[in-house]
């Protein structure tokens, strides 16, 4: 996860001193599975078009870019043993395909308290019959492809094939917070879409990217360059915080994009002060046109999660938080149970957005157009807005989108015609 705020330590100490806070429950994914069981495949593959510097037994070497690829997919009722949190953590032992080094995998210790928690996916099950929309999950800064395994399993259980790979820099395992890093992850997204075409259960005419944090700015770059992407769902994506990098790229024009976008924002305490103190990069990276304001030719859904901190969008990130670290970025008096509730509603809104955008589901479109309270969201948890796409471009240059036509859907949502 890319930290976007430096939280007040004195407030953290005060909250963690509360004995009730110390006993706060850990993360729980509250949504129920869809009609499918979930399979998981882990594929170690390379992108031969790019080089990558890795190490084996302390010897540096350069070769094709390694992409540990996780695939969650619909399956008939499985007979295998479900994945545990510990099983997912173990995947980080050998993300670059070298000899496993579990002693260097910090996720093992950070998730130790949740090691035995079972999730839904079962390894290497037979896929369900049929062809399903493709989702690429783009993780946060330097994170693992399974940082939001609960969400990925949830979407797969509702009839999607979900692919993800680690967030890595152009030539390093850690992401670099610059254009080279963004471009590398954007190319990873397109690589996974191409790979998805080889799977027996995918529908390449229906593709979306779901992302969190730094993965959000990378998914924006991918969608601007790859006409196969039909929709974006972002959880507090970094394009909100680094519009200068969007401007610096030169070929990313949000004002020309005509695909639907669902964007969740987090509620930060002392947002400006925290961001100014935390970010050490060039100041120009933070200055530029607002991407959401520029998104005028695609339907835009913005949802402010009023009690969620940035880190609470990631299920595995939440699981590794102690009472003290949870308190460090806690928003007001929204506690652990509230974070679980908020995360569940984020998942439900993402599902309905994808169902409306990719599956043309009228009920899902209607869900998005209702107020949060009408959908059953507790009061004071969420504020949602919808802005329909402009149907008439305001200038000729704004018509130069990567998709030339739209197909209207019930409820006012639109997506480009299949490429």
N, C-alpha and C positions, 0 to 999 in steps of 0.2 A: 504494500500500500504506500502511496506517496503521501507523506504528511504535509498537509496544507495549512496547519495552524500550530502555534506553540502555545500550549494551554497554561493557565495560571496555576503555579505549583502550590501556592498557599491555599487556594480553593480546593485543590485535589486533596491536600492533607486534611483539610477540615472535613470534607465529605467522607474520606476513608476512615476517619476516626469514629464515625457513627457505627455502633455495633450492629445495627440492622443492615447497614450498607455492606458490611463485611460478609454478611450471610446471604447476600443477593444471589438469586439463582443464575446459573450459567445460561448460555445461549440455547434456545430451542426453536427449531423451525416449525411454525404453527400451521402451515398450510397442509391440506390433504392431497395425496397423489391423485392423478387423473386416471383415465380408464386403462392405461398401459402399465405393465411392469417396466423396469428400466434396466438395460444392459450397459456395460462399460467395456470398451476396448482401449488399450494403451498401445500406441504404435510409435516406435522409434524410427523416425524418418529424417532425411536430409533434404535441404534445398540446394542442389548442386550449382545453381546460378549465383550463389553468394558464398564468400569465404568467411570463416569464423575461427578465432584463435581460442583453443581450449587447452587443457592440460591433462596428462595422464601420468600418474606416478611422478608428479612434480616436474614433468618435462613438457614444455610448451610446444604446441604443434598447431598448424593451420590446415584446415580442411573445409569441406562443405558445411553449411550452417545446419546444426542439429536442431530438430524440432520435436521434442517429446509431445506427442499429440494424444489428447484424451477425447474419446467419442462416447457421448451418452446417447442412447437411442431407444425407441419403443421396442418392447419385446413381449411375447406372450408370457404368461405366468412363469416365473423363473424358479428353478430348483436349487440353484447355488446359494452360497452363503453371502448375505449382503456385505458390502464394504463398510468398514468402520473408519472412524476418524484416523486411527492409527494406520490403517491400510493406505489411506490417502497420503498421510504424512510420509510414509515410507517411499512413495514415488519420487520424493525429492532427493533420495540418496544418489540417484544416477541420472539427473536431468540431462546431462550432456553425454550420456552413454559411456562414460568412463567406468572403471571399476567402482562399485558402490562404496561410498564413504559415509556410513550412517553416523559416525562420530562427528562429522562436519555438518550434519543436517539439523539446524536449529529448530525446525518445526517439530521434531520429535519431542524435545523437552518443553517447548512452548505449548504443545497440545497434549501433554502427558495426562492431565486431569480428565481429558475427554477421549483418551485412546480407545476405549471399548464402546463408545457410542456408535450405534449402528445407523447407517443411512439407508438408502433404498436400492442403489445400483448393485448388480451382480456381474461379476467379470465374465466376459466372453459368452454371453447368452446368444441364442439365435435371434436375429431381428424379426420383428413383426412383418407380416406381408404388407405390401403397399409402398408408396413413396411419400416422404414427409418433407416439409419445409426445412431449410438449413439455417441454423443459428451459429454464428461464431461468437464465442465469449472472449472478450479482450480484457485481460486482467490488469490490475493496477501496477504501479511502478515497481519493477523488479520482482513481481510476485509470481506465484505458481499458477498453473492452469486450473487447479482445483480450489482456489481461494473461495469460490462461491459454489462449491459442489452441490449444496442443498438446492440452490436456485436452478442449476443446470439439470439436476435430476428431476426437479419439479416440472420444468418445461418439457423435458423428454417424456415424462409420464403423460403429458397432454398432447403428444403427437408431433414432436420436433426431434430432429437430429442435431445435437449440439456438439461443436468441436471447439477445442481450446488448446493453446500452447503457452509456454512461459513468456513473461514479459522480459525481453532481453535487449541489450543495446546492439548496435550494428556488429560489434566484434567482441563484446564482453557479456558475461552472464548477467551482470547488473545493468539495468537500463540507464542510459545517459539522458539527462533532461535537456535535450536539445533537438534540433531538426533531424540529425542523423538517427537518434533513438526513435523518434516518432516515425520516420520513414521506414525504419527496420520493422517496427511492429505493424505498420500499415501493410507492408509487403507480406508479413507473416499471415495477416488476415486474408489477403488475396490468395496466398499459397494454400491456405486451408480450404478456401472455397473451391479452388481447382481440384484439390485432393478429394473433396466431398463428392465430386462428380464420379469418382471411381467406385463409390459405395453403392450397394444394390438397393438401398432403401431411401434415397434422397431425391428431391425435386429441385433441380437447379434453377427453375424459374421463380422460386420463392426463397429469397435470402435476406436475412437481417443480421445486424451485429448488436449484441448486448454488451455493455461495457461499464466499467467503474473507474473513476479517477483518471489516471494517466491513460488508461485504455480508451477513454472517451475522446481525447484529442487525436489519438492514433486512428480510431474508427472514423472520425470526421475526415481525415486525410484519405483513408481507404475508400470511403464512400464517394469522395470527390473525384477519385481516379478510376474507380472500378464500377462500371455500369451494371454489374450483376447484383449490387446491393440495393435492396428495395425499401429498407426502413432501418432506423437507428433507435435504440433505447439506451439511454445513458443515465447512470447513477452518479450524480455530481461530477460530471466529466470535466477534465482539466482545460478544455477549450473555454470554460467559463473564467478561468484564472490566468490563462496565458494567451490572450488574443494577439499579443505581439508576435508569438511564434506562428500563429495562423497567417498573419499579415506577411511575415518574413518569408514564408514558403513561396509566395508569388503565384501559385497555381490553385490555391484553395479559396473558393468564392462562395461562402454560405448564402449570399444574396441570390445566387443562381441555382441553388439546389432545390429540387422539387419533390423530394421523398419525405414521408412523414417522420417526425422526430418526437420521441417522448423523453423529456428531460426532468430528472429529479434533482432538486437542490437540497443541501443540508443546511441546518440552522446553526451557524457558528456564533459563539459568544465572542465579542470583541474582534470581529472578522478582520477589519482593515489593519488593526494593530498587530494581530497575530501573523497575518500573511506577510506584512512588511518585515517583521523580525525574523521570520523563518526562511524566507527565500533568499538564497545567496547568488543567484544567477544574474544575468544582465537585466537592469531595470526595464529595458525596451521590450523584453519578453512579456511584460505585464501590461503593456500599453498597446491598444489597438481597438478596432471596432468590435462591438458586442456581437458575438455569433448568434445568440438567440434573437436579438433585435433584428438581425439581418435575415433571419429565416422566414421569408415572406412568401415564397412560392411552394412551400411544402407545409402540410398541416403541422401545427406545433401544439403539443400538450406539455405544459410545465406544471410540475407538482412540487410544492415546497413541503418537505417533511419537517414539521415544526419542532419536533423533539429529538431528531436524529443528528448525531455528530457524523462527520465524514466517515470515520472508521466503522460505523455501525452498518454500513451497506454490505460489508463482507462477513459471511457467516463464520468462516474459519478465523478471521481476524477477531471477531467477537469471542470465539471460544478460547482464544489464548489470553484474553484480558483477565487480570485479577480484579478484585474489588478496587484496589488503588488505581490501576491503570484505567479502569472504566470511569472512575470518578474524575480522572485527569482531563477527559474531554467530554464530560457529561454536560448536556444542555439543561439548564435550569434544574427542575426536580423530576425530570423524566428518568425513571429508573430502568433496571434491567428488564423487567416485565414489559415496560413501555417500548424498549428497544426491540424486543421480540415481536410485539404487536406491529410496530412500524415496519419492520423488515418483512413481515408476512404480507402487509398491504402493498408494499413495493412489488413483491413477487406477483401478487394478484393483478395489479395494474399492468405490469409488464406482460403477463399472459394475455390479458384482454386486448392490449395494444397490438400484440403480435397476431392474435386471432383475427382482429379487425383488419389489420394491414396486409397480412399474407393469406389468410383463409377466407376473407370477405364475410366474416361472421357478423350478421346484423345485430345480434344480441350483445356481442362484445363492443360494437360501435356505440350502441345505446348506453352501455355501461360507462364508457368513457365520457359521454356527453352529460351524464347526470352529475349532480354535486356529490362530494364525498359522503356527506351525511345520508343522502338518498341511497348510496351504495352500502351503508352500514358502517362506515368508518367512524370510530369514536370522535366526539368533538375535540377540538384543539390538537388533533394529530396531523392534519393534512389540509393544505389549501391548493386547489387545482384550477387551472385556466386552460382554455382551448382557443386557439386562433386559427381559423380556416385559411387555407392557402389562397393567395390572390389568383384569380383565374385569368386575369389579363396582365401580362408583363408591363411594367412601367417604362421600360426602354428596350431597345433591340438587343443590347448587350446582355440583358438579364435573361434573354431567351436561350442563351448559349449553354444550356444545361446538358448534363450527361445523359438525360432521358428526354425524349422528344414529345412524349404524350402521356396522359394520365387516364386512369380509368376510375370514375367515381364509384364510391361505395356507399351503402346505406349508412346514414349518420354523418356524412360529410367528410369521411376519411378518404384519402386518395393515395394511390401508389403508381409508380411508372409501369407502363406495359412491360411484360416479360422480355428480357433481352436474350 
